[in-house]
């Protein structure tokens, strides 16, 4: 009977001379968790859940593979995929949050993108566990009016707490554990419309034994080592809800700069209530002092006015609350207006007609506001012809008016209204209004040549409306969209701007400030008549916006390039010219007709053709410039991070490192002749450099290897690579290599290969994994093919029933007539739970294959696993045999990683019979 063992995994083969499709690969990603998690569920409803206690440190690491090296971005949602992403993102492999808080729970996404295929995304949900201190409040049955609790009363003890996961409650009376049904006088339940955060203990018709100490214990069952929390309350026949009394009036009026103390005292409540003060809007003033039930405010200002409340709480019934409102005296915004006789269709003041003078102020408090009128400095009293009213019914409060009936020449003069409060601290406001034959309503106009106003972007512009008349009113500026027939915000964001001289000054004008600006007279400080209006058009000129503003073009010598500069926006657009330059040399000029772009072509690039090309597109307001940097610099190398086991611990004090990279866009410029390799210890200033020659054209995706040796343990090193072409040096790239002496317990964090020894497998059954067939080619037509190669792999043989792991080298005879298999490595029995490393030197004389054979042991505890299999030219690196020296350079080999593209694994099935 034949049996086949399915071997799942990846086979990594590294061999010079083997053709492949390159090592470019789309990203793969997985999330590893560390830090102080208290529970991890790998799968629950198709998502991973990471549980952590509030205040601990969250640490998630995004492990990525793929080439070029993917960029990593962490994002978060509040709790589900439908929630909006937070704006903040973390561009790092490790996401670390110290002292995590409950609001930081949610689903975290790691996104890896290297431009190949679609980005790889993995997520993990972080559940933050916490347990707040429980709160116990006591309430009596609805309808009871008295403060004391008597035997016939029903009492509710309400215990509430915020927690995650949901809390579990238990109740005690003294040392007695209370539960539903344990006492006929006790009922335990959860209110409707709650989710377990509240539990109520109901004491029906209080009995003497019900007067006792009660404890509510909140527990989350010790998850994340969160201890239980308890709150207690002593219920007695004196238990009563709080009551308080304020020792200040409900309304207090003070002058600015005064100090005030508000006293609140308790008049009842058991247990004794605690007192505190709050402000209705915002926090208490910074200069306030709270001591017991007394709140003291020093040097009060207008911002500190408002309602202040004293709260008393003893967790019995509802908190008691008493409030007092503080008003700070103030006078501001004094204004006046003149109203001609409303019974005549004339805006002018005329002898024999009526005229009314009104003035207005904002007063706090308004009931203390008092007005007095004067003419030419002498007090005025209300009479039949001079009617003074303290409040004008047609306008808002805080207004007084003087109505002059049958105006005479003797009435001409200066009228003054004075507003005052009941305070010596707040200064009065005086408003003067002159009534004479020259008092005329306003006119409004735009000076000649001041509309339209043409300005360039970035200028400071002044729009002007001329106002005449006496007195001159306040001018209101607004902005109008003529097409949409609606008001637009002004440049400062407001809908209207006041001007006392008719000027509107706009600093740093921009193109979006184009439009119609209206000026109109206000009734304030002028005539209360129909507003006069005028308009000014503002035209903002700006230089052309172009694309691209900057573009780098890399191209090899002897090739051609075409550069295009396009106009996006410009004002004015009627005259547009262009000019192409290389440095200071003018190459091409012209004028735009119907097209919106200009082009230039450079053929047969040479060293003199490289440089910065500028295309200037010009109008009356200035120029927009497209810049093109044409260079023959090579792109930067791309370090390869997915090398299995790049580090060798060669000797006691030094180690070696396999440095691998590909070249970004190698065909974009001239052939790369060499690389300049620089290396230095981290923290040091000096670089040690050498050149690595490239004898052939580098292909896209071709993996290049250079071995670094004589690196001191445990130092880390910065490595810099710079490509060199006949143009010169290209872009450099830098990475850090680190030494680690940690044992490799799992060399491959993704997949590995193993044989399964569970039933129906039996002792002695074999499974074989065959590699692809490798044809070794000589380096020259007359050379030998008998080269040395190193086979390296990791294996795990842990269990009391471990069988045998064999490695064979298979040859094909002359003309493929015979096949020979040689045993080159074997291991049997339990080798411990760690992954072990094996190196085998082989010297194949031609085409060969590797065969890994697993033989089942006597029972089921005998799984054998292998991982990270590599084949590399050259003998295996011994502890005392370094391959090369970083100071003198070394051979560079091209490595093709077969595991990055599909490999056919041939499973050989051998028969075993008992």
CORTAUR-V881451 format. One record per pair of residues at least 6 apart in sequence whose C-alpha atoms are under 6 Angstrom apart, sorted by the first residue. I is the first residue (numbers start at 1). GAP is how many residues later the second one is. Records with the same first field share a line. If there is no record, write none. Layout:
# CORTAUR-V881451
I=GAP / GAP
This chain:
# CORTAUR-V881451
1=910
2=909
4=905
5=762
7=746 / 747
8=745
9=742 / 743 / 744
10=889
11=858 / 888
12=857 / 858 / 885 / 886 / 887
13=857 / 858 / 884 / 885
14=856 / 857 / 858 / 881 / 882 / 883
15=857 / 880
16=878 / 879
22=679 / 680
23=678
24=43 / 677
25=41 / 42
26=40 / 90 / 91
27=38 / 39 / 93
28=36 / 37 / 92
29=34 / 35
30=32 / 33
31=30 / 31
32=28 / 29
33=27
34=25
35=22 / 23 / 24
36=21
37=14 / 15
38=13 / 14 / 186
39=12
40=9 / 10
41=7 / 8
42=6
48=76 / 77
49=75 / 76 / 77
50=75 / 76 / 77
51=75 / 76 / 77
52=76 / 77
53=75 / 76 / 171
54=46 / 47 / 74 / 75 / 76
55=44 / 45
56=43 / 44
57=40 / 41 / 42
58=38 / 39
59=36 / 37
60=34 / 35
61=32 / 33
62=31
68=46
70=42 / 43 / 44
71=41 / 42
72=19 / 20 / 39 / 40
73=17 / 18 / 37 / 38
74=15 / 16 / 35 / 36
75=14 / 33 / 34
76=9 / 31 / 32
77=6 / 8 / 29 / 30
78=28
79=27 / 28
102=26
105=21 / 22 / 23
106=19 / 20
107=17 / 18 / 19
108=15 / 16
109=13 / 14
110=11 / 12
111=9 / 10
112=7 / 8
113=6
129=35
130=33 / 34
131=32
132=30
134=26 / 27
135=24 / 25
136=22 / 23
137=20 / 21 / 178 / 179
138=18 / 19 / 178 / 179
139=16 / 17 / 177 / 178
140=14 / 15
141=13
147=93
148=92
149=88
151=55 / 56
152=53 / 54
153=52 / 53
154=49 / 50 / 51
155=48
156=45 / 46
157=43 / 44
158=42
159=39 / 40
160=37 / 38
161=36
167=52 / 53
168=50 / 51
169=48 / 49
170=46 / 47
171=7 / 44 / 45
172=6 / 42 / 43
173=40 / 41
174=39
180=7 / 8
185=18 / 19
186=16 / 17
187=14 / 15
188=12 / 13
189=11
190=9
211=24 / 25
212=22 / 23
213=20 / 21
214=18 / 19
215=16 / 17
216=14 / 15
217=12 / 13
218=10 / 11
219=9
239=31
240=29 / 30
241=28 / 75 / 76
242=26 / 27 / 78
243=23 / 24 / 25 / 77
244=21 / 22 / 23
245=19 / 20
246=18
247=16
250=74
251=73 / 74
252=74
253=73 / 74 / 75
254=74
255=73 / 74
256=44 / 45 / 72
257=42 / 43
258=41 / 42
259=38 / 39 / 40
260=36 / 37
261=34 / 35
262=32 / 33
263=30 / 31
264=29
273=39 / 40 / 41
274=38 / 39
275=18 / 36 / 37
276=34 / 35
277=32 / 33
278=30 / 31
279=29
280=27
288=8 / 9
289=6 / 7
302=26
305=21 / 22 / 23
306=19 / 20
307=17 / 18
308=15 / 16
309=13 / 14
310=11 / 12
311=9 / 10
312=7 / 8
313=6
329=35
330=33 / 34
331=31 / 32
332=29 / 30
333=28
334=26 / 27
335=24 / 25
336=22 / 23 / 188 / 189
337=21 / 186 / 187 / 188 / 189 / 190 / 191
338=18 / 19 / 189 / 190
339=16 / 17 / 188 / 189
340=7 / 9 / 15
341=13 / 14
348=92
351=56 / 57
352=54 / 55
353=53 / 54
354=50 / 51 / 52
355=49
356=46 / 47 / 48
357=44 / 45
358=42 / 43
359=40 / 41
360=38 / 39
361=37
368=53 / 54
369=51 / 52
370=49 / 50
371=47 / 48
372=45 / 46
373=6 / 7 / 43 / 44
374=6 / 41 / 42
375=39 / 40
376=38
382=6
385=19 / 20
386=17 / 18
387=15 / 16
388=13 / 14
389=11 / 12
390=10
391=8 / 9
392=7 / 8
412=23 / 24
413=21 / 22
414=19 / 20
415=17 / 18
416=15 / 16
417=13 / 14
418=11 / 12
419=9 / 10
420=8
439=31
440=29 / 30
441=28 / 86
442=26 / 27
443=24 / 25
444=22 / 23 / 88
445=20 / 21 / 89
446=19 / 20
451=85 / 86
452=85 / 86
453=85 / 86
454=85 / 86
455=85
456=84 / 85 / 86
457=52 / 53 / 85
458=50 / 51
459=49 / 50
460=46 / 47 / 48
461=44 / 45
462=42 / 43
463=40 / 41
464=38 / 39
465=37
471=55
472=54
473=49 / 52 / 53
474=25 / 26 / 48
475=23 / 24 / 27 / 45 / 46 / 47
476=21 / 22 / 43 / 44
477=19 / 20 / 41 / 42
478=18 / 39 / 40
479=8 / 9 / 37 / 38 / 39
480=6 / 7 / 8 / 36
489=6
511=29
514=24 / 25 / 26
515=22 / 23
516=20 / 21
517=18 / 19
518=16 / 17
519=14 / 15
520=12 / 13
521=10 / 11
541=30 / 80
542=29 / 79
543=27 / 78 / 79 / 80
544=25 / 26 / 80
545=23 / 24 / 79
546=20 / 21 / 22
547=19
548=78
549=77 / 78
550=76 / 77 / 78
551=77
552=76 / 77
553=76 / 77
554=76 / 77 / 78
555=77 / 113 / 114
556=76 / 113 / 114
557=48 / 49
558=46 / 47
559=45 / 46
560=42 / 43 / 44
561=40 / 41
562=38 / 39
563=36 / 37
564=34 / 35
565=32 / 33
566=30 / 31
567=29 / 30
575=44
576=16 / 42 / 43
577=13 / 14 / 15 / 40 / 41
578=11 / 12 / 38 / 39
579=9 / 10 / 36 / 37
580=6 / 7 / 8 / 34 / 35
581=6 / 32 / 33
582=30 / 31
610=20 / 21
611=18 / 19
612=16 / 17
613=14 / 15
614=12 / 13
615=10 / 11
616=8 / 9
617=6 / 7
632=37 / 95
633=97
634=96
635=29 / 96
636=95 / 96 / 97
637=25 / 26 / 27
638=23 / 24 / 25
639=22
640=20 / 21
646=11 / 12
647=9 / 10
648=7 / 8
649=6
650=229
651=228
653=60
654=56 / 57 / 58 / 59
655=56
656=52 / 53
657=50 / 51
658=49
659=46 / 47 / 48
660=44 / 45
661=42 / 43
662=39 / 40 / 41
672=52 / 53
673=21 / 51 / 52
674=18 / 19 / 20 / 50
675=16 / 17 / 47 / 48 / 49
676=14 / 15 / 45 / 46
677=12 / 13 / 14 / 43 / 44
678=9 / 10 / 11 / 41 / 42
679=8 / 9 / 39 / 40
680=7 / 37 / 38
681=36
682=34 / 35 / 36
703=191 / 192
704=190
705=187 / 188 / 189
706=186
708=178
709=176 / 177
714=25
716=21 / 22
717=19 / 20
718=17 / 18
719=15 / 16
720=13 / 14
721=11 / 12
722=10
723=6 / 7
724=6
745=89 / 90
752=115
753=112 / 113
754=110 / 111
755=108 / 109
756=107
757=103 / 105 / 106
758=102
763=93 / 94 / 95
764=91 / 92
765=90 / 91 / 147
766=88 / 89
767=86 / 87
768=84 / 85 / 139 / 140
769=82 / 83 / 138
770=80 / 81 / 136
771=78 / 79
773=75 / 76
774=73 / 74
775=72
776=70
778=6 / 7
785=60
786=57 / 58 / 59
787=56
788=54 / 55 / 86 / 87
789=52 / 53 / 83 / 84 / 85 / 86
790=50 / 51 / 81 / 82 / 85 / 86
791=48 / 49 / 79 / 80
792=46 / 47 / 77 / 78
793=45 / 75 / 76
794=42 / 43 / 72 / 73
795=40 / 41 / 70 / 71
796=39 / 68 / 69
797=33 / 34 / 67
798=32 / 33 / 34 / 35
799=31 / 62 / 63
801=56 / 57 / 58 / 60 / 61
802=27 / 28 / 55 / 60
803=25 / 26 / 52 / 53 / 54
804=23 / 24 / 50 / 51
805=21 / 22 / 48 / 49
806=19 / 20 / 46 / 47
807=17 / 18 / 44 / 45
808=14 / 15 / 16 / 42 / 43
809=12 / 13 / 41
810=10 / 11 / 38 / 39
811=8 / 9 / 37
812=6 / 7
813=6
841=34
884=6
